[in-house]
């Protein structure tokens, strides 16, 4: 586990849900890691810079000389939040990213990896999403991530920086008790004995990828020096009703549901191809039932 020996990495958002799994993996692989987050990293053994990346002084302190790469996970990830306050999401997801890239250029940090989303391509119906599709985001959140990807492309083409955008599907796993995405909402409803609302028919499909597989994909992208977009997902899409059935198997009890009107603009399916990542050595390994069981252990 010394594939990253000699690497000095900055992980933004390292104290967040995904970051708390990424940082230990980077350390185990031999990298020296500094975390920059609005919250301190939970281990005192990891250098932690606490602050908001929208602040130029925080970015300046975080992007210290000697870094060999930046893993940029910090972002506003709520689609609904982006609809309520698009200006804030732009400041965090675009302006802060642009500031970090410029510091990386000036301080000769050669590599920059950013977490992104398949929302950059918008709604493609039942078609399979792959890296070759044009970016046509339909929400401010998707637009800010598309803008971030274009910035990475510009710095790669203009300055020779090795940049990569990991397009993540619906990430779940331990450490997400504070999140408001589908899996933790289900777990909270089960724990509290509440009926679960299902939008529309419940046949809409999503790709749920465990955070441990996201870490594996990130390491593969870094070790192979991949540049450009790279989709990291489970490679299988699950209907909402099938997800609820999996939760029932894990918790050992029926989960009451209530069908409610479908949300405007909700996509019928998100089906992704992970062929490019698999060609690099990525192989998702956590089954849905196994992954949900790990989450339930935390919630119950």
ChimeraX attribute file (.defattr): number of C-alpha atoms within 10 A of each C-alpha:
attribute: neighborCount
match mode: 1-to-1
recipient: residues
	/A:1	10
	/A:2	11
	/A:3	14
	/A:4	18
	/A:5	14
	/A:6	11
	/A:7	18
	/A:8	20
	/A:9	25
	/A:10	25
	/A:11	26
	/A:12	26
	/A:13	25
	/A:14	29
	/A:15	25
	/A:16	20
	/A:17	20
	/A:18	24
	/A:19	24
	/A:20	18
	/A:21	19
	/A:22	23
	/A:23	26
	/A:24	16
	/A:25	18
	/A:26	24
	/A:27	18
	/A:28	14
	/A:29	16
	/A:30	17
	/A:31	20
	/A:32	20
	/A:33	24
	/A:34	23
	/A:35	24
	/A:36	29
	/A:37	24
	/A:38	18
	/A:39	16
	/A:40	19
	/A:41	23
	/A:42	11
	/A:43	10
	/A:44	8
	/A:45	8
	/A:46	16
	/A:47	15
	/A:48	24
	/A:49	19
	/A:50	16
	/A:51	17
	/A:52	18
	/A:53	26
	/A:54	18
	/A:55	12
	/A:56	14
	/A:57	11
	/A:58	16
	/A:59	21
	/A:60	15
	/A:61	12
	/A:62	25
	/A:63	21
	/A:64	14
	/A:65	15
	/A:66	12
	/A:67	21
	/A:68	19
	/A:69	23
	/A:70	25
	/A:71	25
	/A:72	22
	/A:73	24
	/A:74	25
	/A:75	24
	/A:76	17
	/A:77	16
	/A:78	16
	/A:79	15
	/A:80	12
	/A:81	14
	/A:82	20
	/A:83	13
	/A:84	12
	/A:85	12
	/A:86	17
	/A:87	11
	/A:88	15
	/A:89	24
	/A:90	22
	/A:91	17
	/A:92	19
	/A:93	25
	/A:94	22
	/A:95	18
	/A:96	21
	/A:97	27
	/A:98	18
	/A:99	17
	/A:100	23
	/A:101	24
	/A:102	14
	/A:103	19
	/A:104	24
	/A:105	16
	/A:106	10
	/A:107	15
	/A:108	16
	/A:109	23
	/A:110	17
	/A:111	23
	/A:112	25
	/A:113	24
	/A:114	25
	/A:115	22
	/A:116	28
	/A:117	23
	/A:118	28
	/A:119	23
	/A:120	24
	/A:121	20
	/A:122	19
	/A:123	19
	/A:124	15
	/A:125	12
	/A:126	12
	/A:127	11
	/A:128	12
	/A:129	20
	/A:130	19
	/A:131	18
	/A:132	8
	/A:133	12
	/A:134	10
	/A:135	19
	/A:136	15
	/A:137	19
	/A:138	14
	/A:139	17
	/A:140	22
	/A:141	27
	/A:142	24
	/A:143	24
	/A:144	26
	/A:145	30
	/A:146	24
	/A:147	21
	/A:148	24
	/A:149	26
	/A:150	15
	/A:151	17
	/A:152	26
	/A:153	21
	/A:154	14
	/A:155	19
	/A:156	19
	/A:157	12
	/A:158	9
	/A:159	12
	/A:160	13
	/A:161	21
	/A:162	20
	/A:163	27
	/A:164	26
	/A:165	28
	/A:166	25
	/A:167	21
	/A:168	23
	/A:169	24
	/A:170	19
	/A:171	22
	/A:172	26
	/A:173	24
	/A:174	22
	/A:175	19
	/A:176	19
	/A:177	18
	/A:178	9
	/A:179	13
	/A:180	12
	/A:181	15
	/A:182	14
	/A:183	22
	/A:184	22
	/A:185	15
	/A:186	20
	/A:187	22
	/A:188	17
	/A:189	15
	/A:190	22
	/A:191	12
	/A:192	9
	/A:193	11
	/A:194	13
	/A:195	13
	/A:196	19
	/A:197	16
	/A:198	17
	/A:199	16
	/A:200	15
	/A:201	13
	/A:202	18
	/A:203	15
	/A:204	18
	/A:205	20
	/A:206	21
	/A:207	21
	/A:208	25
	/A:209	26
	/A:210	27
	/A:211	26
	/A:212	21
	/A:213	21
	/A:214	25
	/A:215	20
	/A:216	19
	/A:217	25
	/A:218	25
	/A:219	20
	/A:220	18
	/A:221	23
	/A:222	20
	/A:223	12
	/A:224	10
	/A:225	14
	/A:226	17
	/A:227	20
	/A:228	17
	/A:229	26
	/A:230	26
	/A:231	26
	/A:232	35
	/A:233	30
	/A:234	27
	/A:235	18
	/A:236	16
	/A:237	19
	/A:238	19
	/A:239	18
	/A:240	18
	/A:241	16
	/A:242	15
	/A:243	22
	/A:244	22
	/A:245	15
	/A:246	18
	/A:247	23
	/A:248	16
	/A:249	15
	/A:250	19
	/A:251	17
	/A:252	9
	/A:253	11
	/A:254	12
	/A:255	18
	/A:256	14
	/A:257	13
	/A:258	10
	/A:259	12
	/A:260	13
	/A:261	10
	/A:262	12
	/A:263	9
	/A:264	6
	/A:265	9
	/A:266	11
	/A:267	15
	/A:268	17
	/A:269	20
	/A:270	26
	/A:271	24
	/A:272	23
	/A:273	18
	/A:274	21
	/A:275	17
	/A:276	15
	/A:277	22
	/A:278	16
	/A:279	9
	/A:280	15
	/A:281	15
	/A:282	21
	/A:283	19
	/A:284	20
	/A:285	14
	/A:286	15
	/A:287	13
	/A:288	20
	/A:289	16
	/A:290	14
	/A:291	20
	/A:292	24
	/A:293	19
	/A:294	17
	/A:295	22
	/A:296	23
	/A:297	11
	/A:298	13
	/A:299	16
	/A:300	11
